[in-house]
């Protein structure tokens, strides 16, 4: 995949078209295949997964301010599809109505994807929230509040509850601060050092620091730092600490991308493909990359990993839906909780599309990224941990 913006936009549209066009028309349940482990029973949750995760990654692009960019890239059309999809999945009478509440003997999955949808609203408040009709806003708030019925596990799931509350605060001015306080203070305790958190008390070799932990810690604390006094350990100082740690983790992610765009496939949820690099993409979007990383080299690094994971034969089925895998169709790489809708977290790698075309991320000349420099024999400064 080239490092040019047009190729990113084309790939994001290819990923999103089947989900958005069907969800906007109320035909997502009817037309979306559900690839999963035999007997996994994900049929009731996979559609909210698809919409929430796709919009979580697509949101900054939908929020693009420049009218010329919006016209050239067709952003208004996709923003309208996204709003229609949101109205469909939150309308209890829609054929595509999605569950947001926990029901007895059912999975607690709705909280997870309520949070990804909530994150999309934070990333695109104008495109996805402010322009909804009043009835649609009421539907969304009601749906997000229903997810409070799910009791989160003591893991990254705490951040799902916190993210829902952050979105509700932005939407209504009110939230359950206890859910936020518990999540953020828990992750303070679970910090392992050098930009990495445990997922609970234990550390796991996987990409959940990028799928969930850093992105949600940074954005929840940005929204709600004002609600907490500094003496309880939160507030603006802790927001800045979360951001500093996220910046370091972004540097680590950039170093994990090999010269050919491959990366170590470790731990859970590898079928999220290039979504493993969400925090690197978010750091570029929010201009919190560490100073040793040129934005243009991060563009080239992300382009390489997007190309390796999204352009491999078999990544899309004949109708354009994503298949389970990292490099093509590899159903053995899917856990029992993985289904077709889960896979759309790959869209999180495309967050920098929210940057203006004049931003150094897009305007800078192609530049080799860290592994390319090292393995071509270029001299490099040492990498250092943060305190």
N, C-alpha and C positions, 0 to 999 in steps of 0.2 A: 504494500500500500504506500502510495506517495505521501509525503508530508504536507500536501497542499490541502487547504480548507475544503475545496470542492469535493475531493475524494472522501473526506470525513462526512460531509453532508450527504453525499450519495449513499454511503454505507449506513448512516443512521436512518435514512429513509427506508432503505431496504430492510433493515431490522424492524422498523416500526410499522411499516405499511399494513401488514396483515392484522396486527393487533388493533391499531387505531381505527382503520377503516371498518373493521367488523364491530368493534366496541361502539363506535359512534352510531352505527346502524342498528344496534341491538342484536347482532347476529354472532357475537363472540362465542357464546356457549354452543351455538349450533354448528359453527364452522371450525373452531380451533381444535386440532387433535390433542390428545392427552397422552404423551409418551411418559411412561413411569415404570417402576418396578411392578411386576405382577402382584396384584392384590394390595398395592400401596394405598389406594383409596384417596387420591388427591383430586378427584374430579370436582369437588365442591369448592376448592380453594385456588386452583391453578389460574383462574381467570382474573381474580384480584391481583394475584402475583404478577401476571403479565402486564396489566395496566399500571399498577403502582410502581413496579421496578423500571419499566420503560420510561415513564414520565419522570421518575427520580433522576434518570440520566439525561433525558431530553430537555428538562425544564429550563436550564440556562439558555439554551439555543432559542426556545420559544420566547424567552424574555428579552431577546436582542432588541436594542433600542433603535439602531440606525435604520431609517426607512428604506434606503437603497438596498441594504443587505436583506431586509425582510422581503422586499419585492423580488430580488434576484433569486433568493433561496426558497421562496414560497412558504415562508414561515407562518404567515397569517392563515393559510389553509390548514397547516398542521396544528396551530393553536386552536382553531375552531374545532377540528376533529378531536383534539384532546379534551376540550370543554364538553363536547357532546358525549364523549366516552365517560367522563366523570359523572355527568348527569345520569347516564344509563346505569352505571354500576352502583350508584348510591340511591337509586329510585326503587323502593320495594316492589313496585308494580311492573318494573321493566323485565323483559325476558333475560336480561343480563344482570339482574340484581345480584350482588355479591354479599356473602355473609361477613359482617364485621364483629359480631358478638360471639362469645363462647356459648355453645349449647352442650348440654349434658351428653357425655360419651362421644362428643365430637373433638376434633383437633383444636388446639389453641392457636393455630396458624394465623387466623385473621388479624391478631395484634401485629404480627411481623409485617404484613403488607399494608395494613393501615398506616404503619410508621413510614414505609417507603413512599406511600402516597402523600403523607403529611410532609415528608422531606421535599417532595416535588412542589408543594404549595409554598414552602419557605424559599425555594430556589427560583420560583416564578410567580411572585404574588400578583403582579399585574395581569399576566397572560392567563393564569389558571384560577385565580381567586376573585380579584376585584371585578372582573368582567362577567362573572357568573350572574345569572338572574337571582333575585332574592330567594325564590323557592329553592333553587339549586344550592345556594349557600346554606340554607337551613338543612337540606338533605345531607350535605357534607359534614356539618357540625354534628348532626345527630348520628351519622355513621361513625365518625371518629370517637364520639363519646361512648358508643356501644362497645368499642374495643376495650374500654376500662373493665369490662367483665372478665377479661383474661388476666390471670395472675402470672406475671412473668417469672421465668426461672432466674436464679442468681447467676447471671452470665450476661452476654451481650444483649439478651432480651430486656434487661432493665432499661437499656437505651431506647428500645422501641416504645416503651411507655413514656419515657421522657420526651421523645421526638413528637409523639402525638400531643403531649401537653404543650410543647413549644408552638406547634401549629395552632392549637386552640387559643393560646395566648395571643398570637398574632391576629387570629380571626375575631376573637370576642373580647380580648382584654382580660380574660380570666383563665386560670388553669389550676390544676392540683399540684402545688409546689412540692408536696411531700414526695410524689413520684419522681420529680426531677432531682430533688435533694438526695434521695436515696441512691439514684443511679450515679450521679456525679461523685458523691462521696465514696461510693463503693469502688469506682474506678480509680480514685485517688489511692485507695488501699491496694488495689491490684496492679499498680504500676511496677514493672519489673526492671526498668532502667533502659537507657539508650533508645528511647522512643517506642518502646514496646510494652503493651499491657497484657496481663493474663486475661483469659476469657472466664472470669470467676477467679478463684484462688489459684488455679493451675495455669501453666503456660502450655499452649498447643502450637505445633508447627503447622500453621495454615495461614490464610490471608484474611482472617476475620478482623484484624486490626485495620485492614483497608476496606473490606466489605461493609463494615458497620461501625467499629469502635471509634477510630479517629474521626471519620467524617461526621458522625452524629455528636460526639463530644464537642467538636469545634463549633458546629452550627447551633446546637442546643445552648451552649454556654454563651454564644454571641447574642442569641435572642433573649435569654433569661438572666444574664449576669446582673442586670439592674434589679432583679427581684430578691437578691440575696445580699445580706450584709457581709462585709469582708470577714467579720469575726467568726463566722461559721465555716470558714475555709473555702467558700465559693466566691462569688462576685467577680470583679474585673481582673483581679490578680490571678485567680485560678483559670479564667478564660484565657489569659495570656500564656499561662503555663501549658494548657492544653494545646494551644496553637504552636508553641515552641516544640513540643514533643511531636506534633503532627508534621511539622516541617522536617524534623530529623528523620521521621519514618518515610517521608517522601523521598529523601535522599537515598535511603536504603532501597526502596522500591526501584528507583532509577538504576541503581547498580545491579539489581537482579535481572534486568533485561539484557539478554545476550546479544552479541553482535549481529545475529541473524533473527532477532525478535523472539527467540525462545526464552523460557524462564523456568525455574524449578517448579514442578507440579507437586505440591505438598498438601497433605491434610484434606480437610472437608471441603465440599462444595467447589471442586475444581471445575465443574461444568458451567460456572459463571464466567468462564473464559477471561477476556481482557478486563472484566469487572474487578479482577484482583488488583488492578492498578487505580482504583477509584481515588485513593488519597493522593496519589501523584497528580492525577487530573484535577482534583479539587485544589491542591496547592497552587497549580498553575492558574486556575480560574480566580482564586482569591489573592493572587500575588503574594503568597507566603512560601515560595520556593526558597530553599537555602541559597545563600549568595553565590556558592560555587557552581550552581546550575544555571546555565543560560536557558531562558524560556524556549529558544529555538531548538536547543538540543533535546529538551524534554518533548517538544513536538515530534521530533524525529524518533525518539525512543518509543513514545506512545504509538506513533504510526507503525513502527515495526511490529509491536506486539499485537496491535489491532489487525494488521495484515496477516500475521501468522495464525491468529485464532479465528478470524472471521472470513478469510478467503479460502480456507482449505476446502477441497471437495467434500461434500456431504454435510457441511455446516447447516445448510438450509435444505428442507425437504422440497419435493417438486412444487408444492404450493407456496413456498416461501417462508414456512415456519421454521424456527430454530429446532435443531436436534440436540440431544444430550451428547456432550463430548467437550474436548478441549481443542482438538485439531481434527475436525470432521465429526462424523458420527461414531461415537464411542460409548454406547449405552452402559457398558460396565463401569464407567466413571461416575455414574449417578447413584447417589444414596437413595434410600426409600423415601426421603422427603423431597427429592428432586422430581419435578415434572416439567412439562413444556413451559408453563408460565414462569417457573423459577429462573429459567435461562436468560430472561430479559434484563437481568442485572448487568449483563455485558454493556448495556447502554451507559453505565456510569463512567466508562472510559472516555466518553465524548463530552464531558463537562466543559472543556475549554472552548467549545463552540459558542459559549456565552460571552467570550471575549470579542471586542471589536476587531475588525479586520486589520486595523492599524496597530493593534497591540504587538509588542515584540514577539509574542508567542507565534503569531501568524506572519508578521512582516519580516522577521529576522531570516537571514540566509540559513539554509540547511547547515547543521553543525553536528559533528560526531558526538555521540553520547559516551558515557564513561566506559562501558565495556569495549566499545569500538576503539576508543583511544588506547586503552591498556593493551588489548590483544593485537593492535597494529604496531606495537612497540613504542608508542609515544610516551615520553616521560610525564609523570603525574604527581601531584602532591599527595601526601598520605591522607587517608580517611581517619577521622577521629570520632570517638563516642562523645555524647553530651553528658554532662553531670546529671 
